[in-house]
Amino acid sequence: MLAALGGCAGPPGEPADSRAVKDLLDRRAEAVIARDAGAFRATEADGDAEELGDLAQVPLGSWTYDLVRLEPAGDRATATVRLHYRIRGYDRAPVTADRTVKLVNEDGDWLVASDRPKDKGAEQLWEQGEVTVVHGERSLVLGVGRGAEKLRGYAELADRAVPAVQEVWGKRWAGRVVVLVPESLDDMGALLGAPASGYQGIAAVTTGEAGGGSGKAPADRIILNPEAFDVLGDFGKQVVLTHETTHVATRSATTPATPLWLSEGFADWLGYRGSGRTAPQAAPELDRALDRSELPVTLPADEEFAFSGSASRLAQAYESGWLACKMTAERWGEQKLLAFYRAVGAHDRREGAVEDALHEVLGTTLEAFTREWEAYVRQELS
């Protein structure tokens, strides 16, 4: 069943404009859930229902609006609105998006003149065109500008990634992923609310806030960059989807205490696990650094994972994290690697999290771990 829509009745003394706009938003939400184009057009100043058609295939479980702020100005008004929606069968908690809604008053009725992301924030996929949806066994793929056959290929990759992750991490997560496939790199940036240039060459990213351990973290979305993803071979595509699926699975155990070398390195380790790829094959930037006698001597800091920085530095950061996790799995065992990951994330702050987990789970210190990792990198690349 669809989640119940929030009522619009306001408290005694609430301004009439606010009550009327809340009623408008509730009617609009009801129209979206019911796929009622006539009712949706009745909330629009121009009588258009194109957006409703663009999201027609998306299996919505709920769709509600909260009116956060209303600034009336005569027969016009600007509302700050918080949209909450869930994809049925996939989202345990709603996706939340802040919107700026422009309103006009016509013959005493408020109507929507425009509905846009607040402060140039992240777009929703259906704002970029008609969404085509493909249902996999363990995945849901939503794409714009691509046919169902193309999207089915992404679903097959995601369907293989889920059990590969469950084999290691276990099944205490949803065991399903939602993959968004925008039409271009620019559209990918719009979905992330960030300049597209920062994702040049990045095949995919996973959204969602780290934290909590409560299982109530916001819903994750794997967002593909088709311009980078589609040029990969079959092996590379599978590694990328398994890497991103790992982020979905580990979300509740990944907190602000978790350094990026561990979260990204663990995802890469699981992506490459069992592939037989050697370190020179999977870590070419570190291999070239060895030839120049420029290997790093410390584990990468978070800022080294910035997409907008040097491509070589970014690659070395990922490769360094991967080899740190690979070393841990080989030296202490895979279960210890998992326990170490969870112990770091369970810490209440970043300071001391890695050090405490190294001591408690692996029986070592950060200094000794770093020295062993440095020697392991040289050994694996030699």
Buried (B, 14 or more C-beta within 10 A) or exposed (E): EEBEBBEBEBEEEEEEBBBBBBBBBBBBBBBBBEBBBEBBBBBBBEEEBBBBBBBEBBEBBBBBBBBEEBEBEEEEBBBBBBBBBBBBEBBEBBBEBBBBBBBBBEEEEBBBBBBEBBEEBBBBBBBBBBBBBBEBEBBBBBBBBBEEEBBEBBBBBBBBBBEBBBEBBEEEBBBBBBBBBBBBBBBBBBBBBBEBEEBBEBBBBBBBEBBBBEEEBBBBBBBBBBBBBBEBEEEEBBBBBBBBBBBBBBBBBBBBBBBBBBBBBBBBBBBBBEEEBEBBEBBBBBBBBBEEEEBBEEBBEBEBBEBEEEEEBBBBBBBBBBBBBBBBBEBBEBEBBBBBBBBBBBBEEBEEBBBBBBBEBBEBEBEEBBEBBBEBBEEBBE
